[in-house]
Amino acid sequence: MDALIIFTIIVFWFMVILGIRNWSVYVSEKRGVLVHVSETTQIDGFDKKKKKQKQKANLFSRLSGYADEFSELGQRINFFSESIEVADWLKKSGNPYELTVARFQGLKILLFIIGFFAAMLAFIIGLPFSKYGLVFLPLIGYFIPIYLVRSQAKKRQEKLRMDLPDFLDTISTSIQAGVSLDQALREVIRFFDGPLREEFMRFNQEIDLGVQRETAYRNLLERNDNEEFQQLIKSLLQGMKLGVPIATTFKIQAEDMRQLRQERVKELAAKASPKVTLVTTFVVAPVSIMMIAGLMLLNMIYGENSIFNIL
């Protein structure tokens, strides 16, 4: 009987692992098919993403009208959100949803009030744990804008870092073919999407409006704290001042960035092993032991050789 129980548990976990593997294979193949269809039919793969962003923008635009009324109060109550820090977050996140510092400060107060009234409604209705909601829901509403903007800034800088090697290779090839740097930037950036395109389009607009090139470069440095991107802009500044050929520099930087990316992936993989071990130790192993112990206990009580039959 004990051998049958152990065999059943082993088969159960084998089927769970097999199901997870098949699901991951299905997801990866589905993603590959979608990419292939998008590339073959030349369908914009970002339509759904843009639609979601538009819906979020509409929601934020509705809230912004009310948030402006609380902007002065929000600038006074600036726990974990000093105006200087907020301005830096908004720069690095690309000013999402046309947020300004004053509007951001008002938005967190507005969501704090909404959270408070939601908690009061839950308390009046008598929902479980509603008394804790009187404390936590307003705080959650206060910190939601802070978390969203900071996470958006982090994702944007990471996307910028991922696109840089291909961008540098393309720019380097264009310059070696005899195209000027300004023309290469204007032509190449059309084939990229995301923060890299936004930053260099803004850079080109500043140049067209008469801003000095060095000032435009330094504005790029202020808006982004990504180490690889800052290295690129500093090399452009150095090339502008010293007349150093930048085509070779771009190619070397692209290779270095790819190497850093591989090292970062290896580092993340090395960090994943202890996490898997931790989950196995504190989740999988205790559950398996409890299942085995429970089945053995049931066998001892209700089985053929149970304690009651012996007595």
Phi and psi restraints in degrees (value plus and minus 20) as a CYANA .aco file:
   2 ASP   PHI     -83.2   -43.2
   2 ASP   PSI     -59.5   -19.5
   3 ALA   PHI     -83.8   -43.8
   3 ALA   PSI     -57.4   -17.4
   4 LEU   PHI     -85.6   -45.6
   4 LEU   PSI     -59.1   -19.1
   5 ILE   PHI     -84.3   -44.3
   5 ILE   PSI     -66.6   -26.6
   6 ILE   PHI     -83.2   -43.2
   6 ILE   PSI     -61.6   -21.6
   7 PHE   PHI     -82.9   -42.9
   7 PHE   PSI     -59.7   -19.7
   8 THR   PHI     -83.1   -43.1
   8 THR   PSI     -61.6   -21.6
   9 ILE   PHI     -85.2   -45.2
   9 ILE   PSI     -62.3   -22.3
  10 ILE   PHI     -82.6   -42.6
  10 ILE   PSI     -64.1   -24.1
  11 VAL   PHI     -83.1   -43.1
  11 VAL   PSI     -59.1   -19.1
  12 PHE   PHI     -80.6   -40.6
  12 PHE   PSI     -69.9   -29.9
  13 TRP   PHI     -87.7   -47.7
  13 TRP   PSI     -52.8   -12.8
  14 PHE   PHI     -83.7   -43.7
  14 PHE   PSI     -62.7   -22.7
  15 MET   PHI     -87.3   -47.3
  15 MET   PSI     -56.2   -16.2
  16 VAL   PHI     -83.1   -43.1
  16 VAL   PSI     -67.2   -27.2
  17 ILE   PHI     -83.5   -43.5
  17 ILE   PSI     -61.3   -21.3
  18 LEU   PHI     -83.5   -43.5
  18 LEU   PSI     -59.8   -19.8
  19 GLY   PHI     -85.1   -45.1
  19 GLY   PSI     -61.2   -21.2
  20 ILE   PHI     -83.3   -43.3
  20 ILE   PSI     -61.3   -21.3
  21 ARG   PHI     -83.7   -43.7
  21 ARG   PSI     -66.9   -26.9
  22 ASN   PHI     -82.9   -42.9
  22 ASN   PSI     -57.1   -17.1
  23 TRP   PHI     -85.5   -45.5
  23 TRP   PSI     -62.3   -22.3
  24 SER   PHI     -84.3   -44.3
  24 SER   PSI     -59.2   -19.2
  25 VAL   PHI     -83.9   -43.9
  25 VAL   PSI     -61.8   -21.8
  26 TYR   PHI     -82.2   -42.2
  26 TYR   PSI     -63.5   -23.5
  27 VAL   PHI     -84.9   -44.9
  27 VAL   PSI     -63.1   -23.1
  28 SER   PHI     -85.9   -45.9
  28 SER   PSI     -61.8   -21.8
  29 GLU   PHI     -86.3   -46.3
  29 GLU   PSI     -58.4   -18.4
  30 LYS   PHI     -83.7   -43.7
  30 LYS   PSI     -61.2   -21.2
  31 ARG   PHI     -83.8   -43.8
  31 ARG   PSI     -60.1   -20.1
  32 GLY   PHI     -84.4   -44.4
  32 GLY   PSI     -59.8   -19.8
  33 VAL   PHI     -84.7   -44.7
  33 VAL   PSI     -61.9   -21.9
  34 LEU   PHI     -83.8   -43.8
  34 LEU   PSI     -60.7   -20.7
  35 VAL   PHI     -84.4   -44.4
  35 VAL   PSI     -62.4   -22.4
  36 HIS   PHI     -83.1   -43.1
  36 HIS   PSI     -64.1   -24.1
  37 VAL   PHI     -84.1   -44.1
  37 VAL   PSI     -60.5   -20.5
  38 SER   PHI     -83.9   -43.9
  38 SER   PSI     -61.7   -21.7
  39 GLU   PHI     -91.6   -51.6
  39 GLU   PSI     -55.6   -15.6
  40 THR   PHI     -92.4   -52.4
  40 THR   PSI     -65.2   -25.2
  41 THR   PHI    -110.5   -70.5
  41 THR   PSI     -22.9    17.1
  42 GLN   PHI      38.4    78.4
  42 GLN   PSI      21.6    61.6
  43 ILE   PHI    -108.1   -68.1
  43 ILE   PSI     119.4   159.4
  44 ASP   PHI     -89.1   -49.1
  44 ASP   PSI      95.2   135.2
  45 GLY   PHI     -95.2   -55.2
  45 GLY   PSI     -24.7    15.3
  46 PHE   PHI    -123.8   -83.8
  46 PHE   PSI      -7.0    33.0
  47 ASP   PHI     -82.9   -42.9
  47 ASP   PSI     -66.9   -26.9
  48 LYS   PHI     -84.8   -44.8
  48 LYS   PSI     -60.6   -20.6
  49 LYS   PHI     -83.2   -43.2
  49 LYS   PSI     -62.5   -22.5
  50 LYS   PHI     -85.7   -45.7
  50 LYS   PSI     -55.4   -15.4
  51 LYS   PHI     -84.8   -44.8
  51 LYS   PSI     -62.9   -22.9
  52 LYS   PHI     -84.5   -44.5
  52 LYS   PSI     -61.3   -21.3
  53 GLN   PHI     -83.1   -43.1
  53 GLN   PSI     -57.2   -17.2
  54 LYS   PHI     -85.7   -45.7
  54 LYS   PSI     -60.2   -20.2
  55 GLN   PHI     -83.9   -43.9
  55 GLN   PSI     -62.7   -22.7
  56 LYS   PHI     -83.9   -43.9
  56 LYS   PSI     -59.8   -19.8
  57 ALA   PHI     -83.1   -43.1
  57 ALA   PSI     -59.2   -19.2
  58 ASN   PHI     -84.6   -44.6
  58 ASN   PSI     -60.2   -20.2
  59 LEU   PHI     -84.1   -44.1
  59 LEU   PSI     -65.4   -25.4
  60 PHE   PHI     -86.9   -46.9
  60 PHE   PSI     -54.8   -14.8
  61 SER   PHI     -85.7   -45.7
  61 SER   PSI     -54.5   -14.5
  62 ARG   PHI     -89.1   -49.1
  62 ARG   PSI     -61.8   -21.8
  63 LEU   PHI     -90.2   -50.2
  63 LEU   PSI     -49.3    -9.3
  64 SER   PHI     -83.3   -43.3
  64 SER   PSI     -54.7   -14.7
  65 GLY   PHI     -81.2   -41.2
  65 GLY   PSI     -56.4   -16.4
  66 TYR   PHI    -102.6   -62.6
  66 TYR   PSI     -49.9    -9.9
  67 ALA   PHI     -87.6   -47.6
  67 ALA   PSI     -51.5   -11.5
  68 ASP   PHI     -81.4   -41.4
  68 ASP   PSI     -47.9    -7.9
  69 GLU   PHI     -91.2   -51.2
  69 GLU   PSI     -41.5    -1.5
  70 PHE   PHI    -126.2   -86.2
  70 PHE   PSI      -8.7    31.3
  71 SER   PHI     -84.3   -44.3
  71 SER   PSI     -61.3   -21.3
  72 GLU   PHI     -85.0   -45.0
  72 GLU   PSI     -62.5   -22.5
  73 LEU   PHI     -84.6   -44.6
  73 LEU   PSI     -59.2   -19.2
  74 GLY   PHI     -85.8   -45.8
  74 GLY   PSI     -53.3   -13.3
  75 GLN   PHI     -91.5   -51.5
  75 GLN   PSI     -44.0    -4.0
  76 ARG   PHI    -100.8   -60.8
  76 ARG   PSI     -61.7   -21.7
  77 ILE   PHI    -113.5   -73.5
  77 ILE   PSI      68.2   108.2
  78 ASN   PHI    -140.1  -100.1
  78 ASN   PSI      22.8    62.8
  79 PHE   PHI     -86.0   -46.0
  79 PHE   PSI     108.4   148.4
  80 PHE   PHI      39.7    79.7
  80 PHE   PSI      -2.6    37.4
  81 SER   PHI    -173.5  -133.5
  81 SER   PSI      40.4    80.4
  82 GLU   PHI     -82.4   -42.4
  82 GLU   PSI     127.7   167.7
  83 SER   PHI     -79.8   -39.8
  83 SER   PSI     -56.0   -16.0
  84 ILE   PHI     -85.6   -45.6
  84 ILE   PSI     -62.7   -22.7
  85 GLU   PHI     -85.8   -45.8
  85 GLU   PSI     -61.2   -21.2
  86 VAL   PHI     -82.7   -42.7
  86 VAL   PSI     -61.9   -21.9
  87 ALA   PHI     -81.0   -41.0
  87 ALA   PSI     -59.3   -19.3
  88 ASP   PHI     -87.2   -47.2
  88 ASP   PSI     -61.6   -21.6
  89 TRP   PHI     -82.1   -42.1
  89 TRP   PSI     -63.1   -23.1
  90 LEU   PHI     -85.8   -45.8
  90 LEU   PSI     -57.1   -17.1
  91 LYS   PHI     -82.5   -42.5
  91 LYS   PSI     -67.7   -27.7
  92 LYS   PHI     -91.8   -51.8
  92 LYS   PSI     -43.9    -3.9
  93 SER   PHI    -111.8   -71.8
  93 SER   PSI     -20.2    19.8
  94 GLY   PHI      59.6    99.6
  94 GLY   PSI       5.4    45.4
  95 ASN   PHI      29.3    69.3
  95 ASN   PSI      43.4    83.4
  96 PRO   PHI     -85.5   -45.5
  96 PRO   PSI     123.1   163.1
  97 TYR   PHI      36.5    76.5
  97 TYR   PSI       7.0    47.0
  98 GLU   PHI      36.9    76.9
  98 GLU   PSI      17.7    57.7
  99 LEU   PHI     -95.2   -55.2
  99 LEU   PSI     118.4   158.4
 100 THR   PHI    -130.1   -90.1
 100 THR   PSI     151.4   191.4
 101 VAL   PHI     -82.5   -42.5
 101 VAL   PSI     -65.5   -25.5
 102 ALA   PHI     -84.0   -44.0
 102 ALA   PSI     -62.0   -22.0
 103 ARG   PHI     -87.0   -47.0
 103 ARG   PSI     -57.9   -17.9
 104 PHE   PHI     -82.4   -42.4
 104 PHE   PSI     -65.0   -25.0
 105 GLN   PHI     -83.3   -43.3
 105 GLN   PSI     -56.9   -16.9
 106 GLY   PHI     -92.3   -52.3
 106 GLY   PSI     -52.1   -12.1
 107 LEU   PHI     -85.5   -45.5
 107 LEU   PSI     -59.5   -19.5
 108 LYS   PHI     -87.9   -47.9
 108 LYS   PSI     -54.6   -14.6
 109 ILE   PHI     -89.7   -49.7
 109 ILE   PSI     -59.5   -19.5
 110 LEU   PHI     -81.6   -41.6
 110 LEU   PSI     -65.8   -25.8
 111 LEU   PHI     -88.2   -48.2
 111 LEU   PSI     -51.0   -11.0
 112 PHE   PHI     -81.5   -41.5
 112 PHE   PSI     -65.1   -25.1
 113 ILE   PHI     -86.7   -46.7
 113 ILE   PSI     -62.3   -22.3
 114 ILE   PHI     -81.3   -41.3
 114 ILE   PSI     -62.4   -22.4
 115 GLY   PHI     -83.0   -43.0
 115 GLY   PSI     -57.5   -17.5
 116 PHE   PHI     -86.0   -46.0
 116 PHE   PSI     -66.1   -26.1
 117 PHE   PHI     -87.6   -47.6
 117 PHE   PSI     -54.1   -14.1
 118 ALA   PHI     -84.6   -44.6
 118 ALA   PSI     -60.2   -20.2
 119 ALA   PHI     -87.3   -47.3
 119 ALA   PSI     -58.8   -18.8
 120 MET   PHI     -83.6   -43.6
 120 MET   PSI     -61.2   -21.2
 121 LEU   PHI     -83.1   -43.1
 121 LEU   PSI     -63.1   -23.1
 122 ALA   PHI     -84.1   -44.1
 122 ALA   PSI     -56.2   -16.2
 123 PHE   PHI     -88.9   -48.9
 123 PHE   PSI     -59.8   -19.8
 124 ILE   PHI     -87.0   -47.0
 124 ILE   PSI     -60.7   -20.7
 125 ILE   PHI     -86.6   -46.6
 125 ILE   PSI     -50.5   -10.5
 126 GLY   PHI      72.9   112.9
 126 GLY   PSI      12.8    52.8
 127 LEU   PHI     -89.2   -49.2
 127 LEU   PSI     132.2   172.2
 128 PRO   PHI     -81.1   -41.1
 128 PRO   PSI     121.6   161.6
 129 PHE   PHI      40.1    80.1
 129 PHE   PSI       1.1    41.1
 130 SER   PHI     -88.0   -48.0
 130 SER   PSI     -47.0    -7.0
 131 LYS   PHI     -87.4   -47.4
 131 LYS   PSI     -49.7    -9.7
 132 TYR   PHI     -94.1   -54.1
 132 TYR   PSI     -47.9    -7.9
 133 GLY   PHI     -84.6   -44.6
 133 GLY   PSI     -46.4    -6.4
 134 LEU   PHI     -81.4   -41.4
 134 LEU   PSI     -45.4    -5.4
 135 VAL   PHI    -115.6   -75.6
 135 VAL   PSI     -65.4   -25.4
 136 PHE   PHI    -103.3   -63.3
 136 PHE   PSI     -57.7   -17.7
 137 LEU   PHI     -83.1   -43.1
 137 LEU   PSI     -64.7   -24.7
 138 PRO   PHI     -81.8   -41.8
 138 PRO   PSI     -58.7   -18.7
 139 LEU   PHI     -86.0   -46.0
 139 LEU   PSI     -59.2   -19.2
 140 ILE   PHI     -82.7   -42.7
 140 ILE   PSI     -63.3   -23.3
 141 GLY   PHI     -82.3   -42.3
 141 GLY   PSI     -55.2   -15.2
 142 TYR   PHI     -88.1   -48.1
 142 TYR   PSI     -60.5   -20.5
 143 PHE   PHI    -109.6   -69.6
 143 PHE   PSI     -30.0    10.0
 144 ILE   PHI     -79.0   -39.0
 144 ILE   PSI     -69.7   -29.7
 145 PRO   PHI     -81.0   -41.0
 145 PRO   PSI     -57.7   -17.7
 146 ILE   PHI     -82.6   -42.6
 146 ILE   PSI     -66.5   -26.5
 147 TYR   PHI     -85.2   -45.2
 147 TYR   PSI     -63.5   -23.5
 148 LEU   PHI     -84.6   -44.6
 148 LEU   PSI     -64.3   -24.3
 149 VAL   PHI     -88.6   -48.6
 149 VAL   PSI     -61.6   -21.6
 150 ARG   PHI     -87.1   -47.1
 150 ARG   PSI     -60.3   -20.3
 151 SER   PHI     -87.9   -47.9
 151 SER   PSI     -56.2   -16.2
 152 GLN   PHI     -84.1   -44.1
 152 GLN   PSI     -60.4   -20.4
 153 ALA   PHI     -83.5   -43.5
 153 ALA   PSI     -61.5   -21.5
 154 LYS   PHI     -85.6   -45.6
 154 LYS   PSI     -64.6   -24.6
 155 LYS   PHI     -83.8   -43.8
 155 LYS   PSI     -59.0   -19.0
 156 ARG   PHI     -86.0   -46.0
 156 ARG   PSI     -62.9   -22.9
 157 GLN   PHI     -87.3   -47.3
 157 GLN   PSI     -54.3   -14.3
 158 GLU   PHI     -88.3   -48.3
 158 GLU   PSI     -61.4   -21.4
 159 LYS   PHI     -82.9   -42.9
 159 LYS   PSI     -57.6   -17.6
 160 LEU   PHI     -82.4   -42.4
 160 LEU   PSI     -62.3   -22.3
 161 ARG   PHI     -86.4   -46.4
 161 ARG   PSI     -57.8   -17.8
 162 MET   PHI     -89.3   -49.3
 162 MET   PSI     -50.8   -10.8
 163 ASP   PHI    -106.1   -66.1
 163 ASP   PSI     -34.1     5.9
 164 LEU   PHI     -83.2   -43.2
 164 LEU   PSI     -65.6   -25.6
 165 PRO   PHI     -77.7   -37.7
 165 PRO   PSI     -67.1   -27.1
 166 ASP   PHI     -83.9   -43.9
 166 ASP   PSI     -58.2   -18.2
 167 PHE   PHI     -83.3   -43.3
 167 PHE   PSI     -64.0   -24.0
 168 LEU   PHI     -86.0   -46.0
 168 LEU   PSI     -60.5   -20.5
 169 ASP   PHI     -80.3   -40.3
 169 ASP   PSI     -63.9   -23.9
 170 THR   PHI     -86.8   -46.8
 170 THR   PSI     -62.8   -22.8
 171 ILE   PHI     -83.5   -43.5
 171 ILE   PSI     -62.9   -22.9
 172 SER   PHI     -81.6   -41.6
 172 SER   PSI     -63.7   -23.7
 173 THR   PHI     -83.3   -43.3
 173 THR   PSI     -60.5   -20.5
 174 SER   PHI     -85.4   -45.4
 174 SER   PSI     -61.6   -21.6
 175 ILE   PHI     -87.5   -47.5
 175 ILE   PSI     -60.4   -20.4
 176 GLN   PHI     -84.6   -44.6
 176 GLN   PSI     -44.9    -4.9
 177 ALA   PHI    -100.9   -60.9
 177 ALA   PSI     -21.6    18.4
 178 GLY   PHI      83.2   123.2
 178 GLY   PSI     -14.7    25.3
 179 VAL   PHI    -103.9   -63.9
 179 VAL   PSI     121.5   161.5
 180 SER   PHI     -89.7   -49.7
 180 SER   PSI     141.5   181.5
 181 LEU   PHI     -82.9   -42.9
 181 LEU   PSI     -65.2   -25.2
 182 ASP   PHI     -81.6   -41.6
 182 ASP   PSI     -64.7   -24.7
 183 GLN   PHI     -86.5   -46.5
 183 GLN   PSI     -58.1   -18.1
 184 ALA   PHI     -83.7   -43.7
 184 ALA   PSI     -62.2   -22.2
 185 LEU   PHI     -82.2   -42.2
 185 LEU   PSI     -62.7   -22.7
 186 ARG   PHI     -88.2   -48.2
 186 ARG   PSI     -56.0   -16.0
 187 GLU   PHI    -101.2   -61.2
 187 GLU   PSI     -64.2   -24.2
 188 VAL   PHI     -90.3   -50.3
 188 VAL   PSI     -56.6   -16.6
 189 ILE   PHI     -85.9   -45.9
 189 ILE   PSI     -37.2     2.8
 190 ARG   PHI     -88.7   -48.7
 190 ARG   PSI     -41.8    -1.8
 191 PHE   PHI    -114.9   -74.9
 191 PHE   PSI     -13.6    26.4
 192 PHE   PHI    -135.8   -95.8
 192 PHE   PSI     140.6   180.6
 193 ASP   PHI    -155.5  -115.5
 193 ASP   PSI     135.8   175.8
 194 GLY   PHI      80.3   120.3
 194 GLY   PSI    -178.1  -138.1
 195 PRO   PHI     -83.9   -43.9
 195 PRO   PSI     -52.5   -12.5
 196 LEU   PHI     -82.1   -42.1
 196 LEU   PSI     -64.3   -24.3
 197 ARG   PHI     -85.9   -45.9
 197 ARG   PSI     -62.1   -22.1
 198 GLU   PHI     -81.8   -41.8
 198 GLU   PSI     -62.8   -22.8
 199 GLU   PHI     -87.0   -47.0
 199 GLU   PSI     -65.7   -25.7
 200 PHE   PHI     -96.8   -56.8
 200 PHE   PSI     -46.2    -6.2
 201 MET   PHI     -86.5   -46.5
 201 MET   PSI     -60.5   -20.5
 202 ARG   PHI     -86.3   -46.3
 202 ARG   PSI     -58.2   -18.2
 203 PHE   PHI     -80.5   -40.5
 203 PHE   PSI     -66.2   -26.2
 204 ASN   PHI     -84.1   -44.1
 204 ASN   PSI     -57.2   -17.2
 205 GLN   PHI     -85.3   -45.3
 205 GLN   PSI     -59.5   -19.5
 206 GLU   PHI     -84.7   -44.7
 206 GLU   PSI     -59.7   -19.7
 207 ILE   PHI     -84.1   -44.1
 207 ILE   PSI     -61.9   -21.9
 208 ASP   PHI     -84.6   -44.6
 208 ASP   PSI     -50.1   -10.1
 209 LEU   PHI    -103.7   -63.7
 209 LEU   PSI     -20.3    19.7
 210 GLY   PHI      79.0   119.0
 210 GLY   PSI     -12.5    27.5
 211 VAL   PHI     -90.4   -50.4
 211 VAL   PSI     119.0   159.0
 212 GLN   PHI     -81.7   -41.7
 212 GLN   PSI     124.9   164.9
 213 ARG   PHI     -80.2   -40.2
 213 ARG   PSI     -62.9   -22.9
 214 GLU   PHI     -82.7   -42.7
 214 GLU   PSI     -60.5   -20.5
 215 THR   PHI     -84.1   -44.1
 215 THR   PSI     -60.6   -20.6
 216 ALA   PHI     -84.4   -44.4
 216 ALA   PSI     -58.9   -18.9
 217 TYR   PHI     -83.6   -43.6
 217 TYR   PSI     -62.9   -22.9
 218 ARG   PHI     -88.9   -48.9
 218 ARG   PSI     -49.7    -9.7
 219 ASN   PHI     -84.7   -44.7
 219 ASN   PSI     -57.2   -17.2
 220 LEU   PHI     -81.8   -41.8
 220 LEU   PSI     -60.8   -20.8
 221 LEU   PHI     -84.8   -44.8
 221 LEU   PSI     -57.9   -17.9
 222 GLU   PHI     -90.3   -50.3
 222 GLU   PSI     -52.4   -12.4
 223 ARG   PHI    -102.7   -62.7
 223 ARG   PSI     -31.7     8.3
 224 ASN   PHI    -159.6  -119.6
 224 ASN   PSI     115.1   155.1
 225 ASP   PHI    -130.1   -90.1
 225 ASP   PSI      -8.5    31.5
 226 ASN   PHI     -86.3   -46.3
 226 ASN   PSI     109.5   149.5
 227 GLU   PHI     -84.2   -44.2
 227 GLU   PSI     -64.1   -24.1
 228 GLU   PHI     -86.1   -46.1
 228 GLU   PSI     -59.8   -19.8
 229 PHE   PHI     -87.2   -47.2
 229 PHE   PSI     -59.9   -19.9
 230 GLN   PHI     -84.9   -44.9
 230 GLN   PSI     -56.7   -16.7
 231 GLN   PHI     -82.3   -42.3
 231 GLN   PSI     -60.0   -20.0
 232 LEU   PHI     -82.7   -42.7
 232 LEU   PSI     -68.1   -28.1
 233 ILE   PHI     -85.7   -45.7
 233 ILE   PSI     -58.0   -18.0
 234 LYS   PHI     -86.0   -46.0
 234 LYS   PSI     -55.6   -15.6
 235 SER   PHI     -87.8   -47.8
 235 SER   PSI     -54.9   -14.9
 236 LEU   PHI     -85.7   -45.7
 236 LEU   PSI     -60.3   -20.3
 237 LEU   PHI     -83.3   -43.3
 237 LEU   PSI     -63.3   -23.3
 238 GLN   PHI     -84.9   -44.9
 238 GLN   PSI     -61.7   -21.7
 239 GLY   PHI     -84.6   -44.6
 239 GLY   PSI     -54.4   -14.4
 240 MET   PHI     -88.5   -48.5
 240 MET   PSI     -58.6   -18.6
 241 LYS   PHI     -99.3   -59.3
 241 LYS   PSI     -59.9   -19.9
 242 LEU   PHI    -121.0   -81.0
 242 LEU   PSI     -30.5     9.5
 243 GLY   PHI      53.2    93.2
 243 GLY   PSI       8.2    48.2
 244 VAL   PHI     -97.6   -57.6
 244 VAL   PSI     116.2   156.2
 245 PRO   PHI     -84.6   -44.6
 245 PRO   PSI     108.3   148.3
 246 ILE   PHI    -121.8   -81.8
 246 ILE   PSI     -27.5    12.5
 247 ALA   PHI     -82.9   -42.9
 247 ALA   PSI     -68.3   -28.3
 248 THR   PHI     -85.4   -45.4
 248 THR   PSI     -58.0   -18.0
 249 THR   PHI     -81.6   -41.6
 249 THR   PSI     -62.1   -22.1
 250 PHE   PHI     -81.8   -41.8
 250 PHE   PSI     -62.2   -22.2
 251 LYS   PHI     -84.5   -44.5
 251 LYS   PSI     -62.3   -22.3
 252 ILE   PHI     -85.7   -45.7
 252 ILE   PSI     -61.9   -21.9
 253 GLN   PHI     -83.8   -43.8
 253 GLN   PSI     -58.1   -18.1
 254 ALA   PHI     -82.7   -42.7
 254 ALA   PSI     -62.5   -22.5
 255 GLU   PHI     -85.1   -45.1
 255 GLU   PSI     -61.5   -21.5
 256 ASP   PHI     -83.4   -43.4
 256 ASP   PSI     -59.9   -19.9
 257 MET   PHI     -86.1   -46.1
 257 MET   PSI     -58.8   -18.8
 258 ARG   PHI     -85.7   -45.7
 258 ARG   PSI     -58.1   -18.1
 259 GLN   PHI     -85.9   -45.9
 259 GLN   PSI     -61.6   -21.6
 260 LEU   PHI     -83.2   -43.2
 260 LEU   PSI     -56.7   -16.7
 261 ARG   PHI     -84.1   -44.1
 261 ARG   PSI     -62.5   -22.5
 262 GLN   PHI     -83.5   -43.5
 262 GLN   PSI     -61.7   -21.7
 263 GLU   PHI     -85.0   -45.0
 263 GLU   PSI     -56.9   -16.9
 264 ARG   PHI     -87.6   -47.6
 264 ARG   PSI     -57.7   -17.7
 265 VAL   PHI     -85.1   -45.1
 265 VAL   PSI     -61.9   -21.9
 266 LYS   PHI     -82.9   -42.9
 266 LYS   PSI     -59.0   -19.0
 267 GLU   PHI     -84.4   -44.4
 267 GLU   PSI     -62.8   -22.8
 268 LEU   PHI     -85.0   -45.0
 268 LEU   PSI     -57.5   -17.5
 269 ALA   PHI     -85.8   -45.8
 269 ALA   PSI     -57.8   -17.8
 270 ALA   PHI     -87.1   -47.1
 270 ALA   PSI     -54.0   -14.0
 271 LYS   PHI     -95.0   -55.0
 271 LYS   PSI     -41.8    -1.8
 272 ALA   PHI     -92.4   -52.4
 272 ALA   PSI     -50.8   -10.8
 273 SER   PHI     -81.5   -41.5
 273 SER   PSI     -68.4   -28.4
 274 PRO   PHI     -81.7   -41.7
 274 PRO   PSI     -53.6   -13.6
 275 LYS   PHI     -85.8   -45.8
 275 LYS   PSI     -61.6   -21.6
 276 VAL   PHI     -84.0   -44.0
 276 VAL   PSI     -61.4   -21.4
 277 THR   PHI     -82.3   -42.3
 277 THR   PSI     -59.6   -19.6
 278 LEU   PHI     -83.8   -43.8
 278 LEU   PSI     -63.9   -23.9
 279 VAL   PHI     -84.7   -44.7
 279 VAL   PSI     -62.1   -22.1
 280 THR   PHI     -82.9   -42.9
 280 THR   PSI     -59.9   -19.9
 281 THR   PHI     -90.5   -50.5
 281 THR   PSI     -63.3   -23.3
 282 PHE   PHI    -121.4   -81.4
 282 PHE   PSI     -28.0    12.0
 283 VAL   PHI    -141.2  -101.2
 283 VAL   PSI     -80.7   -40.7
 284 VAL   PHI     -88.1   -48.1
 284 VAL   PSI     -69.4   -29.4
 285 ALA   PHI     -82.0   -42.0
 285 ALA   PSI     -69.0   -29.0
 286 PRO   PHI     -80.5   -40.5
 286 PRO   PSI     -59.1   -19.1
 287 VAL   PHI     -84.5   -44.5
 287 VAL   PSI     -62.4   -22.4
 288 SER   PHI     -83.4   -43.4
 288 SER   PSI     -62.7   -22.7
 289 ILE   PHI     -83.7   -43.7
 289 ILE   PSI     -61.9   -21.9
 290 MET   PHI     -84.0   -44.0
 290 MET   PSI     -58.7   -18.7
 291 MET   PHI     -85.3   -45.3
 291 MET   PSI     -65.3   -25.3
 292 ILE   PHI     -84.3   -44.3
 292 ILE   PSI     -64.9   -24.9
 293 ALA   PHI     -84.5   -44.5
 293 ALA   PSI     -59.2   -19.2
 294 GLY   PHI     -85.0   -45.0
 294 GLY   PSI     -62.9   -22.9
 295 LEU   PHI     -86.2   -46.2
 295 LEU   PSI     -58.8   -18.8
 296 MET   PHI     -84.8   -44.8
 296 MET   PSI     -59.6   -19.6
 297 LEU   PHI     -85.5   -45.5
 297 LEU   PSI     -62.2   -22.2
 298 LEU   PHI     -83.7   -43.7
 298 LEU   PSI     -56.8   -16.8
 299 ASN   PHI     -86.4   -46.4
 299 ASN   PSI     -58.0   -18.0
 300 MET   PHI     -87.9   -47.9
 300 MET   PSI     -49.7    -9.7
 301 ILE   PHI    -109.3   -69.3
 301 ILE   PSI     -64.3   -24.3
 302 TYR   PHI    -131.5   -91.5
 302 TYR   PSI     -22.3    17.7
 303 GLY   PHI     -96.2   -56.2
 303 GLY   PSI     159.7   199.7
 304 GLU   PHI     -85.2   -45.2
 304 GLU   PSI     -58.5   -18.5
 305 ASN   PHI    -120.6   -80.6
 305 ASN   PSI      23.0    63.0
 306 SER   PHI     -92.9   -52.9
 306 SER   PSI     147.1   187.1
 307 ILE   PHI     -84.7   -44.7
 307 ILE   PSI     -57.4   -17.4
 308 PHE   PHI     -88.0   -48.0
 308 PHE   PSI     -54.2   -14.2
 309 ASN   PHI     -88.7   -48.7
 309 ASN   PSI     -56.5   -16.5
 310 ILE   PHI     -86.9   -46.9
 310 ILE   PSI     -60.9   -20.9
